[in-house]
Amino acid sequence: MEKFYSKKEVLKLFPVSSVTLWREIRRGNFPPSVRISVGRVGWTESAISKWQRDKCAKTAA
């Protein structure tokens, strides 16, 4: 079963404000959240890992 990161956990990994996080999601620069239950969203570990790999690849290119 895949791990889900809460918004709080995501913000610990990537220290930006909540507003910046949502702005980057809207711009397509960060993976969108998925609904876990009513009133609760999260990010899959695989989506976060892929975003990190892609970001590192762009920086290295």
mmJSON file of the N, C-alpha and C atoms, coordinates in Angstrom:
{"data_MODEL":{"atom_site":{
"group_PDB":["ATOM","ATOM","ATOM","ATOM","ATOM","ATOM","ATOM","ATOM","ATOM","ATOM","ATOM","ATOM","ATOM","ATOM","ATOM","ATOM","ATOM","ATOM","ATOM","ATOM","ATOM","ATOM","ATOM","ATOM","ATOM","ATOM","ATOM","ATOM","ATOM","ATOM","ATOM","ATOM","ATOM","ATOM","ATOM","ATOM","ATOM","ATOM","ATOM","ATOM","ATOM","ATOM","ATOM","ATOM","ATOM","ATOM","ATOM","ATOM","ATOM","ATOM","ATOM","ATOM","ATOM","ATOM","ATOM","ATOM","ATOM","ATOM","ATOM","ATOM","ATOM","ATOM","ATOM","ATOM","ATOM","ATOM","ATOM","ATOM","ATOM","ATOM","ATOM","ATOM","ATOM","ATOM","ATOM","ATOM","ATOM","ATOM","ATOM","ATOM","ATOM","ATOM","ATOM","ATOM","ATOM","ATOM","ATOM","ATOM","ATOM","ATOM","ATOM","ATOM","ATOM","ATOM","ATOM","ATOM","ATOM","ATOM","ATOM","ATOM","ATOM","ATOM","ATOM","ATOM","ATOM","ATOM","ATOM","ATOM","ATOM","ATOM","ATOM","ATOM","ATOM","ATOM","ATOM","ATOM","ATOM","ATOM","ATOM","ATOM","ATOM","ATOM","ATOM","ATOM","ATOM","ATOM","ATOM","ATOM","ATOM","ATOM","ATOM","ATOM","ATOM","ATOM","ATOM","ATOM","ATOM","ATOM","ATOM","ATOM","ATOM","ATOM","ATOM","ATOM","ATOM","ATOM","ATOM","ATOM","ATOM","ATOM","ATOM","ATOM","ATOM","ATOM","ATOM","ATOM","ATOM","ATOM","ATOM","ATOM","ATOM","ATOM","ATOM","ATOM","ATOM","ATOM","ATOM","ATOM","ATOM","ATOM","ATOM","ATOM","ATOM","ATOM","ATOM","ATOM","ATOM","ATOM","ATOM","ATOM","ATOM","ATOM","ATOM"],
"id":[1,2,3,4,5,6,7,8,9,10,11,12,13,14,15,16,17,18,19,20,21,22,23,24,25,26,27,28,29,30,31,32,33,34,35,36,37,38,39,40,41,42,43,44,45,46,47,48,49,50,51,52,53,54,55,56,57,58,59,60,61,62,63,64,65,66,67,68,69,70,71,72,73,74,75,76,77,78,79,80,81,82,83,84,85,86,87,88,89,90,91,92,93,94,95,96,97,98,99,100,101,102,103,104,105,106,107,108,109,110,111,112,113,114,115,116,117,118,119,120,121,122,123,124,125,126,127,128,129,130,131,132,133,134,135,136,137,138,139,140,141,142,143,144,145,146,147,148,149,150,151,152,153,154,155,156,157,158,159,160,161,162,163,164,165,166,167,168,169,170,171,172,173,174,175,176,177,178,179,180,181,182,183],
"type_symbol":["N","C","C","N","C","C","N","C","C","N","C","C","N","C","C","N","C","C","N","C","C","N","C","C","N","C","C","N","C","C","N","C","C","N","C","C","N","C","C","N","C","C","N","C","C","N","C","C","N","C","C","N","C","C","N","C","C","N","C","C","N","C","C","N","C","C","N","C","C","N","C","C","N","C","C","N","C","C","N","C","C","N","C","C","N","C","C","N","C","C","N","C","C","N","C","C","N","C","C","N","C","C","N","C","C","N","C","C","N","C","C","N","C","C","N","C","C","N","C","C","N","C","C","N","C","C","N","C","C","N","C","C","N","C","C","N","C","C","N","C","C","N","C","C","N","C","C","N","C","C","N","C","C","N","C","C","N","C","C","N","C","C","N","C","C","N","C","C","N","C","C","N","C","C","N","C","C","N","C","C","N","C","C"],
"label_atom_id":["N","CA","C","N","CA","C","N","CA","C","N","CA","C","N","CA","C","N","CA","C","N","CA","C","N","CA","C","N","CA","C","N","CA","C","N","CA","C","N","CA","C","N","CA","C","N","CA","C","N","CA","C","N","CA","C","N","CA","C","N","CA","C","N","CA","C","N","CA","C","N","CA","C","N","CA","C","N","CA","C","N","CA","C","N","CA","C","N","CA","C","N","CA","C","N","CA","C","N","CA","C","N","CA","C","N","CA","C","N","CA","C","N","CA","C","N","CA","C","N","CA","C","N","CA","C","N","CA","C","N","CA","C","N","CA","C","N","CA","C","N","CA","C","N","CA","C","N","CA","C","N","CA","C","N","CA","C","N","CA","C","N","CA","C","N","CA","C","N","CA","C","N","CA","C","N","CA","C","N","CA","C","N","CA","C","N","CA","C","N","CA","C","N","CA","C","N","CA","C","N","CA","C","N","CA","C","N","CA","C","N","CA","C"],
"label_alt_id":[null,null,null,null,null,null,null,null,null,null,null,null,null,null,null,null,null,null,null,null,null,null,null,null,null,null,null,null,null,null,null,null,null,null,null,null,null,null,null,null,null,null,null,null,null,null,null,null,null,null,null,null,null,null,null,null,null,null,null,null,null,null,null,null,null,null,null,null,null,null,null,null,null,null,null,null,null,null,null,null,null,null,null,null,null,null,null,null,null,null,null,null,null,null,null,null,null,null,null,null,null,null,null,null,null,null,null,null,null,null,null,null,null,null,null,null,null,null,null,null,null,null,null,null,null,null,null,null,null,null,null,null,null,null,null,null,null,null,null,null,null,null,null,null,null,null,null,null,null,null,null,null,null,null,null,null,null,null,null,null,null,null,null,null,null,null,null,null,null,null,null,null,null,null,null,null,null,null,null,null,null,null,null],
"label_comp_id":["MET","MET","MET","GLU","GLU","GLU","LYS","LYS","LYS","PHE","PHE","PHE","TYR","TYR","TYR","SER","SER","SER","LYS","LYS","LYS","LYS","LYS","LYS","GLU","GLU","GLU","VAL","VAL","VAL","LEU","LEU","LEU","LYS","LYS","LYS","LEU","LEU","LEU","PHE","PHE","PHE","PRO","PRO","PRO","VAL","VAL","VAL","SER","SER","SER","SER","SER","SER","VAL","VAL","VAL","THR","THR","THR","LEU","LEU","LEU","TRP","TRP","TRP","ARG","ARG","ARG","GLU","GLU","GLU","ILE","ILE","ILE","ARG","ARG","ARG","ARG","ARG","ARG","GLY","GLY","GLY","ASN","ASN","ASN","PHE","PHE","PHE","PRO","PRO","PRO","PRO","PRO","PRO","SER","SER","SER","VAL","VAL","VAL","ARG","ARG","ARG","ILE","ILE","ILE","SER","SER","SER","VAL","VAL","VAL","GLY","GLY","GLY","ARG","ARG","ARG","VAL","VAL","VAL","GLY","GLY","GLY","TRP","TRP","TRP","THR","THR","THR","GLU","GLU","GLU","SER","SER","SER","ALA","ALA","ALA","ILE","ILE","ILE","SER","SER","SER","LYS","LYS","LYS","TRP","TRP","TRP","GLN","GLN","GLN","ARG","ARG","ARG","ASP","ASP","ASP","LYS","LYS","LYS","CYS","CYS","CYS","ALA","ALA","ALA","LYS","LYS","LYS","THR","THR","THR","ALA","ALA","ALA","ALA","ALA","ALA"],
"label_asym_id":["A","A","A","A","A","A","A","A","A","A","A","A","A","A","A","A","A","A","A","A","A","A","A","A","A","A","A","A","A","A","A","A","A","A","A","A","A","A","A","A","A","A","A","A","A","A","A","A","A","A","A","A","A","A","A","A","A","A","A","A","A","A","A","A","A","A","A","A","A","A","A","A","A","A","A","A","A","A","A","A","A","A","A","A","A","A","A","A","A","A","A","A","A","A","A","A","A","A","A","A","A","A","A","A","A","A","A","A","A","A","A","A","A","A","A","A","A","A","A","A","A","A","A","A","A","A","A","A","A","A","A","A","A","A","A","A","A","A","A","A","A","A","A","A","A","A","A","A","A","A","A","A","A","A","A","A","A","A","A","A","A","A","A","A","A","A","A","A","A","A","A","A","A","A","A","A","A","A","A","A","A","A","A"],
"label_entity_id":["1","1","1","1","1","1","1","1","1","1","1","1","1","1","1","1","1","1","1","1","1","1","1","1","1","1","1","1","1","1","1","1","1","1","1","1","1","1","1","1","1","1","1","1","1","1","1","1","1","1","1","1","1","1","1","1","1","1","1","1","1","1","1","1","1","1","1","1","1","1","1","1","1","1","1","1","1","1","1","1","1","1","1","1","1","1","1","1","1","1","1","1","1","1","1","1","1","1","1","1","1","1","1","1","1","1","1","1","1","1","1","1","1","1","1","1","1","1","1","1","1","1","1","1","1","1","1","1","1","1","1","1","1","1","1","1","1","1","1","1","1","1","1","1","1","1","1","1","1","1","1","1","1","1","1","1","1","1","1","1","1","1","1","1","1","1","1","1","1","1","1","1","1","1","1","1","1","1","1","1","1","1","1"],
"label_seq_id":[1,1,1,2,2,2,3,3,3,4,4,4,5,5,5,6,6,6,7,7,7,8,8,8,9,9,9,10,10,10,11,11,11,12,12,12,13,13,13,14,14,14,15,15,15,16,16,16,17,17,17,18,18,18,19,19,19,20,20,20,21,21,21,22,22,22,23,23,23,24,24,24,25,25,25,26,26,26,27,27,27,28,28,28,29,29,29,30,30,30,31,31,31,32,32,32,33,33,33,34,34,34,35,35,35,36,36,36,37,37,37,38,38,38,39,39,39,40,40,40,41,41,41,42,42,42,43,43,43,44,44,44,45,45,45,46,46,46,47,47,47,48,48,48,49,49,49,50,50,50,51,51,51,52,52,52,53,53,53,54,54,54,55,55,55,56,56,56,57,57,57,58,58,58,59,59,59,60,60,60,61,61,61],
"pdbx_PDB_ins_code":[null,null,null,null,null,null,null,null,null,null,null,null,null,null,null,null,null,null,null,null,null,null,null,null,null,null,null,null,null,null,null,null,null,null,null,null,null,null,null,null,null,null,null,null,null,null,null,null,null,null,null,null,null,null,null,null,null,null,null,null,null,null,null,null,null,null,null,null,null,null,null,null,null,null,null,null,null,null,null,null,null,null,null,null,null,null,null,null,null,null,null,null,null,null,null,null,null,null,null,null,null,null,null,null,null,null,null,null,null,null,null,null,null,null,null,null,null,null,null,null,null,null,null,null,null,null,null,null,null,null,null,null,null,null,null,null,null,null,null,null,null,null,null,null,null,null,null,null,null,null,null,null,null,null,null,null,null,null,null,null,null,null,null,null,null,null,null,null,null,null,null,null,null,null,null,null,null,null,null,null,null,null,null],
"Cartn_x":[0.845,0.0,0.893,0.514,1.332,1.125,2.213,2.168,1.614,0.831,0.327,0.972,1.344,1.866,0.757,0.628,-0.33,0.273,-0.539,-0.042,1.071,0.888,1.889,3.218,3.158,4.375,5.037,4.221,4.754,5.466,4.865,5.466,6.745,6.906,8.174,9.25,8.857,9.809,10.246,9.31,9.546,9.086,9.99,9.598,9.179,7.933,7.303,5.998,5.368,4.089,2.981,1.856,0.696,0.239,0.26,-0.17,0.748,2.06,3.011,2.797,2.542,2.284,1.09,-0.026,-1.226,-0.999,-0.238,0.069,0.873,1.856,2.675,1.859,0.909,0.011,-0.817,-1.396,-2.213,-1.396,-0.147,0.735,1.244,1.002,1.489,2.932,3.464,4.855,5.017,3.915,3.934,2.763,2.925,1.826,0.564,-0.583,-1.838,-2.084,-2.841,-3.213,-4.314,-4.504,-5.598,-6.492,-7.782,-8.727,-8.631,-8.365,-8.274,-9.633,-10.292,-11.64,-12.247,-13.447,-14.1,-13.25,-12.864,-12.091,-10.63,-10.147,-8.738,-8.102,-6.965,-6.219,-4.798,-4.109,-2.722,-2.02,-0.741,0.079,0.693,0.677,1.271,2.789,3.408,4.864,5.469,4.827,5.358,5.28,4.22,4.094,5.156,5.411,6.433,7.814,8.087,9.383,9.614,8.591,8.712,8.978,8.274,8.481,9.925,10.458,11.836,12.818,12.619,13.505,13.451,12.236,12.077,12.732,12.577,13.158,14.687,15.253,16.703,17.211,16.457,16.857,16.86,15.881,15.823,16.986,17.333,18.425,19.763,19.91,21.167,21.326,20.213,20.282,20.746],
"Cartn_y":[-1.179,0.0,1.246,2.224,3.419,4.392,5.039,6.041,7.352,8.031,9.358,10.369,11.519,12.621,13.642,14.112,15.184,16.512,17.539,18.876,19.293,19.01,19.359,18.658,17.388,16.644,17.171,17.508,18.065,19.383,20.211,21.504,21.359,20.246,19.974,19.577,18.81,18.381,19.536,20.419,21.557,22.812,23.455,24.573,25.833,25.815,26.977,27.228,28.342,28.623,27.804,27.691,26.99,27.64,28.958,29.689,29.362,29.348,29.018,27.589,26.666,25.28,25.209,25.816,25.771,26.5,27.58,28.317,27.436,26.721,25.837,24.67,24.191,23.126,23.66,24.85,25.443,25.69,26.038,26.293,25.006,23.88,22.611,22.317,23.053,22.869,21.934,21.419,20.492,19.547,18.275,17.322,17.702,17.483,17.782,16.789,17.231,16.347,15.399,14.343,13.404,13.375,13.214,13.175,11.806,11.827,10.597,10.276,11.314,11.192,12.586,12.709,14.017,14.959,16.072,17.062,16.722,15.679,15.283,14.985,15.635,15.39,14.997,14.404,14.015,13.855,13.598,13.378,12.005,11.256,9.931,10.052,9.099,9.076,8.998,8.235,8.097,9.411,10.191,11.487,12.46,12.468,13.346,12.921,11.626,11.123,11.447,11.273,11.588,13.072,13.922,15.36,15.713,15.083,15.338,14.921,13.735,13.255,14.193,14.574,15.475,16.821,17.335,18.629,18.558,17.463,17.29,17.141,16.43,16.242,17.576,18.42,19.739,20.614,20.533,21.332,20.879,19.575,19.023,19.275,19.476,19.633,20.994],
"Cartn_z":[0.0,0.0,0.0,-0.765,-0.914,0.244,0.631,1.695,1.136,1.956,1.624,2.559,2.001,2.792,3.006,4.227,4.518,4.07,4.045,3.684,4.644,5.908,6.92,6.621,6.249,5.931,4.66,3.663,2.412,2.695,3.535,3.853,4.684,5.394,6.085,5.086,4.071,3.043,2.162,1.854,0.968,1.697,2.404,3.268,2.504,2.084,1.451,2.198,1.936,2.586,1.926,2.613,2.056,0.759,0.73,-0.457,-1.643,-1.399,-2.465,-2.949,-2.039,-2.432,-3.387,-3.024,-3.872,-5.195,-5.146,-6.38,-7.341,-6.812,-7.649,-8.196,-7.433,-7.92,-9.083,-8.931,-10.003,-11.263,-11.105,-12.251,-12.894,-12.248,-12.782,-12.416,-11.443,-11.025,-9.839,-9.314,-8.188,-8.368,-7.997,-8.212,-7.441,-8.047,-7.345,-6.21,-5.245,-4.14,-4.607,-3.835,-4.094,-2.858,-3.091,-1.974,-1.305,-0.009,0.778,1.384,1.895,2.442,2.446,2.952,3.007,3.862,3.28,4.008,4.226,3.57,3.764,2.411,2.163,0.936,1.297,0.346,0.564,-0.76,-0.695,-1.883,-1.759,-2.848,-2.812,-2.799,-2.151,-2.084,-3.481,-4.363,-5.727,-6.493,-6.303,-6.982,-6.489,-5.193,-4.624,-5.124,-5.125,-5.59,-7.058,-7.873,-9.299,-9.489,-8.748,-8.849,-8.489,-7.431,-7.02,-8.118,-8.692,-9.769,-10.968,-11.353,-12.51,-12.246,-11.038,-10.677,-10.723,-10.213,-10.241,-11.673,-12.507,-13.907,-14.659,-14.401,-15.051,-14.613,-13.335,-12.802,-13.387,-13.568,-14.095,-15.596,-16.289,-17.758,-18.193],
"occupancy":[1.0,1.0,1.0,1.0,1.0,1.0,1.0,1.0,1.0,1.0,1.0,1.0,1.0,1.0,1.0,1.0,1.0,1.0,1.0,1.0,1.0,1.0,1.0,1.0,1.0,1.0,1.0,1.0,1.0,1.0,1.0,1.0,1.0,1.0,1.0,1.0,1.0,1.0,1.0,1.0,1.0,1.0,1.0,1.0,1.0,1.0,1.0,1.0,1.0,1.0,1.0,1.0,1.0,1.0,1.0,1.0,1.0,1.0,1.0,1.0,1.0,1.0,1.0,1.0,1.0,1.0,1.0,1.0,1.0,1.0,1.0,1.0,1.0,1.0,1.0,1.0,1.0,1.0,1.0,1.0,1.0,1.0,1.0,1.0,1.0,1.0,1.0,1.0,1.0,1.0,1.0,1.0,1.0,1.0,1.0,1.0,1.0,1.0,1.0,1.0,1.0,1.0,1.0,1.0,1.0,1.0,1.0,1.0,1.0,1.0,1.0,1.0,1.0,1.0,1.0,1.0,1.0,1.0,1.0,1.0,1.0,1.0,1.0,1.0,1.0,1.0,1.0,1.0,1.0,1.0,1.0,1.0,1.0,1.0,1.0,1.0,1.0,1.0,1.0,1.0,1.0,1.0,1.0,1.0,1.0,1.0,1.0,1.0,1.0,1.0,1.0,1.0,1.0,1.0,1.0,1.0,1.0,1.0,1.0,1.0,1.0,1.0,1.0,1.0,1.0,1.0,1.0,1.0,1.0,1.0,1.0,1.0,1.0,1.0,1.0,1.0,1.0,1.0,1.0,1.0,1.0,1.0,1.0],
"B_iso_or_equiv":[0.0,0.0,0.0,0.0,0.0,0.0,0.0,0.0,0.0,0.0,0.0,0.0,0.0,0.0,0.0,0.0,0.0,0.0,0.0,0.0,0.0,0.0,0.0,0.0,0.0,0.0,0.0,0.0,0.0,0.0,0.0,0.0,0.0,0.0,0.0,0.0,0.0,0.0,0.0,0.0,0.0,0.0,0.0,0.0,0.0,0.0,0.0,0.0,0.0,0.0,0.0,0.0,0.0,0.0,0.0,0.0,0.0,0.0,0.0,0.0,0.0,0.0,0.0,0.0,0.0,0.0,0.0,0.0,0.0,0.0,0.0,0.0,0.0,0.0,0.0,0.0,0.0,0.0,0.0,0.0,0.0,0.0,0.0,0.0,0.0,0.0,0.0,0.0,0.0,0.0,0.0,0.0,0.0,0.0,0.0,0.0,0.0,0.0,0.0,0.0,0.0,0.0,0.0,0.0,0.0,0.0,0.0,0.0,0.0,0.0,0.0,0.0,0.0,0.0,0.0,0.0,0.0,0.0,0.0,0.0,0.0,0.0,0.0,0.0,0.0,0.0,0.0,0.0,0.0,0.0,0.0,0.0,0.0,0.0,0.0,0.0,0.0,0.0,0.0,0.0,0.0,0.0,0.0,0.0,0.0,0.0,0.0,0.0,0.0,0.0,0.0,0.0,0.0,0.0,0.0,0.0,0.0,0.0,0.0,0.0,0.0,0.0,0.0,0.0,0.0,0.0,0.0,0.0,0.0,0.0,0.0,0.0,0.0,0.0,0.0,0.0,0.0,0.0,0.0,0.0,0.0,0.0,0.0],
"pdbx_formal_charge":[null,null,null,null,null,null,null,null,null,null,null,null,null,null,null,null,null,null,null,null,null,null,null,null,null,null,null,null,null,null,null,null,null,null,null,null,null,null,null,null,null,null,null,null,null,null,null,null,null,null,null,null,null,null,null,null,null,null,null,null,null,null,null,null,null,null,null,null,null,null,null,null,null,null,null,null,null,null,null,null,null,null,null,null,null,null,null,null,null,null,null,null,null,null,null,null,null,null,null,null,null,null,null,null,null,null,null,null,null,null,null,null,null,null,null,null,null,null,null,null,null,null,null,null,null,null,null,null,null,null,null,null,null,null,null,null,null,null,null,null,null,null,null,null,null,null,null,null,null,null,null,null,null,null,null,null,null,null,null,null,null,null,null,null,null,null,null,null,null,null,null,null,null,null,null,null,null,null,null,null,null,null,null],
"auth_seq_id":[1,1,1,2,2,2,3,3,3,4,4,4,5,5,5,6,6,6,7,7,7,8,8,8,9,9,9,10,10,10,11,11,11,12,12,12,13,13,13,14,14,14,15,15,15,16,16,16,17,17,17,18,18,18,19,19,19,20,20,20,21,21,21,22,22,22,23,23,23,24,24,24,25,25,25,26,26,26,27,27,27,28,28,28,29,29,29,30,30,30,31,31,31,32,32,32,33,33,33,34,34,34,35,35,35,36,36,36,37,37,37,38,38,38,39,39,39,40,40,40,41,41,41,42,42,42,43,43,43,44,44,44,45,45,45,46,46,46,47,47,47,48,48,48,49,49,49,50,50,50,51,51,51,52,52,52,53,53,53,54,54,54,55,55,55,56,56,56,57,57,57,58,58,58,59,59,59,60,60,60,61,61,61],
"auth_comp_id":["MET","MET","MET","GLU","GLU","GLU","LYS","LYS","LYS","PHE","PHE","PHE","TYR","TYR","TYR","SER","SER","SER","LYS","LYS","LYS","LYS","LYS","LYS","GLU","GLU","GLU","VAL","VAL","VAL","LEU","LEU","LEU","LYS","LYS","LYS","LEU","LEU","LEU","PHE","PHE","PHE","PRO","PRO","PRO","VAL","VAL","VAL","SER","SER","SER","SER","SER","SER","VAL","VAL","VAL","THR","THR","THR","LEU","LEU","LEU","TRP","TRP","TRP","ARG","ARG","ARG","GLU","GLU","GLU","ILE","ILE","ILE","ARG","ARG","ARG","ARG","ARG","ARG","GLY","GLY","GLY","ASN","ASN","ASN","PHE","PHE","PHE","PRO","PRO","PRO","PRO","PRO","PRO","SER","SER","SER","VAL","VAL","VAL","ARG","ARG","ARG","ILE","ILE","ILE","SER","SER","SER","VAL","VAL","VAL","GLY","GLY","GLY","ARG","ARG","ARG","VAL","VAL","VAL","GLY","GLY","GLY","TRP","TRP","TRP","THR","THR","THR","GLU","GLU","GLU","SER","SER","SER","ALA","ALA","ALA","ILE","ILE","ILE","SER","SER","SER","LYS","LYS","LYS","TRP","TRP","TRP","GLN","GLN","GLN","ARG","ARG","ARG","ASP","ASP","ASP","LYS","LYS","LYS","CYS","CYS","CYS","ALA","ALA","ALA","LYS","LYS","LYS","THR","THR","THR","ALA","ALA","ALA","ALA","ALA","ALA"],
"auth_asym_id":["A","A","A","A","A","A","A","A","A","A","A","A","A","A","A","A","A","A","A","A","A","A","A","A","A","A","A","A","A","A","A","A","A","A","A","A","A","A","A","A","A","A","A","A","A","A","A","A","A","A","A","A","A","A","A","A","A","A","A","A","A","A","A","A","A","A","A","A","A","A","A","A","A","A","A","A","A","A","A","A","A","A","A","A","A","A","A","A","A","A","A","A","A","A","A","A","A","A","A","A","A","A","A","A","A","A","A","A","A","A","A","A","A","A","A","A","A","A","A","A","A","A","A","A","A","A","A","A","A","A","A","A","A","A","A","A","A","A","A","A","A","A","A","A","A","A","A","A","A","A","A","A","A","A","A","A","A","A","A","A","A","A","A","A","A","A","A","A","A","A","A","A","A","A","A","A","A","A","A","A","A","A","A"],
"auth_atom_id":["N","CA","C","N","CA","C","N","CA","C","N","CA","C","N","CA","C","N","CA","C","N","CA","C","N","CA","C","N","CA","C","N","CA","C","N","CA","C","N","CA","C","N","CA","C","N","CA","C","N","CA","C","N","CA","C","N","CA","C","N","CA","C","N","CA","C","N","CA","C","N","CA","C","N","CA","C","N","CA","C","N","CA","C","N","CA","C","N","CA","C","N","CA","C","N","CA","C","N","CA","C","N","CA","C","N","CA","C","N","CA","C","N","CA","C","N","CA","C","N","CA","C","N","CA","C","N","CA","C","N","CA","C","N","CA","C","N","CA","C","N","CA","C","N","CA","C","N","CA","C","N","CA","C","N","CA","C","N","CA","C","N","CA","C","N","CA","C","N","CA","C","N","CA","C","N","CA","C","N","CA","C","N","CA","C","N","CA","C","N","CA","C","N","CA","C","N","CA","C","N","CA","C","N","CA","C","N","CA","C","N","CA","C"],
"pdbx_PDB_model_num":[1,1,1,1,1,1,1,1,1,1,1,1,1,1,1,1,1,1,1,1,1,1,1,1,1,1,1,1,1,1,1,1,1,1,1,1,1,1,1,1,1,1,1,1,1,1,1,1,1,1,1,1,1,1,1,1,1,1,1,1,1,1,1,1,1,1,1,1,1,1,1,1,1,1,1,1,1,1,1,1,1,1,1,1,1,1,1,1,1,1,1,1,1,1,1,1,1,1,1,1,1,1,1,1,1,1,1,1,1,1,1,1,1,1,1,1,1,1,1,1,1,1,1,1,1,1,1,1,1,1,1,1,1,1,1,1,1,1,1,1,1,1,1,1,1,1,1,1,1,1,1,1,1,1,1,1,1,1,1,1,1,1,1,1,1,1,1,1,1,1,1,1,1,1,1,1,1,1,1,1,1,1,1]
}}}
